[in-house]
Amino acid sequence: MTGKERVQAMVNGAAVDRLPLMPITMMFAADCAGVRYRDYVTRHDVLVEAQLAVAERFGFDYVSVISDPAREAADLGAVVEWFDDQPPAIVESRALLTEKAAFQSLRFPDFSAGRVRDRIEGVRLLARHTGAERMVEGWVEGPCAMAADLRGLNTLMLDLYDDEGFVRELFEFVVAMEVEFARVQVAAGATLIGIGDAAASLIGPKFYAALVQPLETKLVAAIREMGVMTRLHICGNTRKILTGMGATGADIVDLDFLSPLKEGRAAMGPRQVLLGNMDPVRALRDGTPESVTAVLERCWDEAGPRWIVGAGCEVTRGTPLENVEAMAAFARSRHG
């Protein structure tokens, strides 16, 4: 099986020759390729070269254009701080929507220019080089994450209590924008769209169920109508919203190390494909090949057969190559 066939079979409930392998690599990939992270996030050709190299070296079943959460926000006009060898950061103290009135003039970014265009071109180049063999993952931000980027995380948390109507409007805008961003990435060759909604883990089950999950579900459904798979990635402790995450309809749901796979399986049922939840620092970076294998064995036991090998979040900078090789060897040695 090719990596693409393997992931598709897992999602469709068919037999696979081995467990799919889909860890998130960003700074790790850049370091393996010997490139500055600023170049990785600003030049799609550099990102593509690094993704192809790391996928080939370790036998990953996919490649991805995920790099940082500041692409859409930057092109909308958010203030971004840049670093030579670290991810760019949105300056929350100068949030684009510090004043709610600014929302009325907000328009979608120009998908033919800027940082969003760079991501689209990254998808196109990855599809050209490896799309026949591996899943090519595009990436968009989820409603809560993007709203936090535009409004400021702390301010958005207050808005949940003070102005639910504004939050709903903002979330609807984000989903409409991300649907279009996903659409152009699919047209460029993406066969999987990842949805990152990290801030959703911070708001609690009540607000998640009322405000976020319905919009994530809407985003997932719109992307799946384009004929591609979806992957929902919410960093952090999501134990209280696991049932809602499974109800979004995402083909693959990532679980961070704070959210036990056993609980995820119980909440989402036997058909949901799960990915994770190895601690990327203590278990993967700071472990040994033997301990990595032991943790993955536990993950597989808890998740059951509909599981994809990967860490709870990004494979961190400084992770020993032999530990990632142990992860790859585990995936190769286990049949789904």
Secondary structure, 3 states (H helix, E strand, C coil): CCHHHHHHHHHHCCCCCCCCECCCECHHHHHHHCCCHHHHHHCHHHHHHHHHHHHHHHCCCEEECCCCCCHHHHHHCCCEECCCCCCCEECHHHCCCCCHHHHHHCCCCCCCCHHHHHHHHHHHHHHHHHCCCCEEEEEEECHHHHHHHHHCHHHHHHHHHHCHHHHHHHHHHHHHHHHHHHHHHHHHCCCEEEEECHHHHHCCHHHHHHHHHHHHHHHHHHHHCCCCEEEEECCCCCHHHHHHHHCCCCCEEEECCCCCHHHHHHHHCCCCEEEECECHHHHHHCCCHHHHHHHHHHHHHHHCCCEEECECCCECCCCCHHHHHHHHHHHHHCCC
